[in-house]
Amino acid sequence: MSGRTADAERGYPPPRAIRSLRARLSYPVRIAMAWLALMLMVAALADVIEPYSILAVDLRARLAPPLTNSGLSAHWLGTDALGRDVLSRLIASIRISLLLAFAASLLSASIGTSLGFLAAHRRGLTEQAILALADVQAAVPFPIFALTVMAFLGHGLLPVIGLTSLFGWERHARIARGLALTAEAQGYVAAARQLGAHPLRVYLRHILPSIAATLIVLMTLIIPEVIMLESALSFLGLGVQPPLTSLGTMIGYGRDYLTRAPWILMLPALIVVLTTLAVSLVGDWLRDGLDAGSE
Amino acid sequence: MIRFLAPRLARAALTILLVVTFAFVGLRLSGDPALLIMGDDAPPDAVAAFRASWGLDAPLWQQYVTYGAAVARGDLGLSMRDGRPAVALVTERVPATLALTLPALALKLVLGLSAGIAAALYRRRFVDRVVTTLAVLGFAVPSFVLGLILVLVFAVELRWLPSGGHGTWRHAVLPVLTLGLGGAAAFARLTRSAMLDVLGQPYIRAARARGLPWGRIICCHALPNAAIPLVTLGGFSVGSLLAGSVLVESVFSWPGVGRLLVMSVASRDLAVVQGILLLTATTMVTANLIVDLLYGLLDPRLRTGAATR
């Protein structure tokens, strides 16, 4: 409350959207943000904080449970069947999985939004073609589409990057097109046009900022699904391949040692769950705040 | 009714056509089929003979037409692994997948609907908090993780149920639970919000004012009006069940279409993969058509020409 009055005194009433966002900053949302910040820090500092190389083999400590101290080396989270340190592999996996998920979601949002804008700008045949493509994409469940493409073109890291960056493009395209068409009908777009602005400038400098909130909320819906898609493909052995490791790869590997060494699988699984949960919580909070603000 | 159906049927046909085109382009991009089947060190004249016999030296559009005609006849070629027709390989796996997905769909609907209605009726009370928390959690747990947790608890620790395989109904319990519970979470969430929207409407207040019993208000006034978003999600859930069965069948070594897909992708058995792709697309398009028809049945306003645009 005091922040709001201070802002008002200085003569800048905060936009309603931001005001209602601040009001709803509940504890679960704060914890979710802290968790995401922690994960991003782990991903950024992976090289520095990994206690061992992810490929370093400690044959005297194979399948060591967490918190074992084998004399020379301590493995906080235990080791796998080759004696590789689980904590180090976990940190490396967080980096790969999260990097992939965030980069892919950003890419799919850009692809989808560009196509949506193109459809709104060109109308006619281009628009129909883009909408038909979006229909087809929505008609096949994405994991099955992804597996089919992998059968045609081969699997591994590169196909996973390419495919995850397509995930959800059709939702972005449909929404961006719809919102752009609504914006076209409003005065500010016509004004920018009248002043002779290039279409690219109209879309990127005028329409995009005004619809960005909705697109960001959509991204928070898509990021968790991308994390799950990557981990699912890697779990099936078709995604990130050794020597690289991702959360899904670790879960798939740990599955073979489910009874003897459940710790290999537990933490990567927990991190997938907590991270998806955190992104969804932050997304819900953004959506509530922005919806209330736009009324 | 025809004005309602015709554009939807045309759209469905267009979607299938585009999926077939996609499969054709994918097949051609995947490399030279002659070399793929005959091997890199096959004699050149044998490769040329193979090309001629399969029509691979014809112009691309002609190949496309031939391919489309073959697909329409239900001929997708032979599986590269055991030489049997791909369509037969896929269809003999369908019953096993249905044995998982149908009970899972039922579980999802029953559990999701009842939990969502309960949460909406007891809004901000204990039941609501439990349902909302479980629903958010259920969304965040990937199906393969849920499956492994269930295996760890019920197969490894308690030894109540087998951890994988196929045969008796006991083998199906854990995979069905895995598939159904995850989907129920999304359903419960949407049912709750749809019910809350409807319960705030004036006609519900009017019904209460007339002294109708609660049960009657819920089933005859609230639910039909909350049904449109639920039917939409029901249509989507066909897709998510199909995608989920790929993972769940792999976790529980269940001999269904999903496991066949993963094995065929790993061995690049293209004929089988495109068979599964077309089967999935057809199922999804049919599900969407049914959803559209249900819209018309549920909401007479959508049946009129004005709403079909």
Interface residues (C-beta under 8 A of the other chain):
Chain A: A132 L133 D135 V136 A139 V140 P141 F142 P143 I144 F145 L147 T148 V149 M150 A151 F152 L153 G154 H155 P224 M228 S231 A232 F235 L236 G237 L238 I251 R255 L258 T259 P262 L265 A269 V272 V273 L274 T276 L277 S280 L281
Chain B: R11 L14 T15 L18 V19 F22 A23 G26 L27 L29 S30 V136 L137 F139 A140 V141 P142 S143 F144 V145 L148 I149 V151 L152 V156 G239 S240 L242 A243 V246 L247 S250 V251 L261 V262 S264 V265 A266 R268 D269 L270 V273 Q274 I276 L277 T280 A281 M284 V285 N288
